[in-house]
Amino acid sequence: MITSISVHKTIDKSMNSLIAVSTIQNNQGGDREGKLRCIHILKFNHQNNQLALLCTKDFGLNQAPKSLYYWLDFNHTYKGQNILFAFQNED
């Protein structure tokens, strides 16, 4: 289940936008009870309107309950490098 999404939009349509997606592995106790599972970084190509997976960070199956990332912010850069801020619930 997806818990949060953030997009790093590019001003220039010739450049690719980046998308960060956070997921949880279960939702038995409701939206805020899930266990953090993965963050996926995708690239959106404006030229052909295609998505491509760049990387995945898999946190494994042994995460604490309520460990989900409930907010992502992918709107910042530092020295030309994209920065992803991920705010985690509980642990």
Protein Blocks (a to p, Z undefined) as FASTA:
>chain_A
ZZbdcddddfblkbccdddddddfbfknojklpccfbdcdddddfklopacdfbdcdebj
mbcehiacfbdcfkbceehiacdddddehZZ
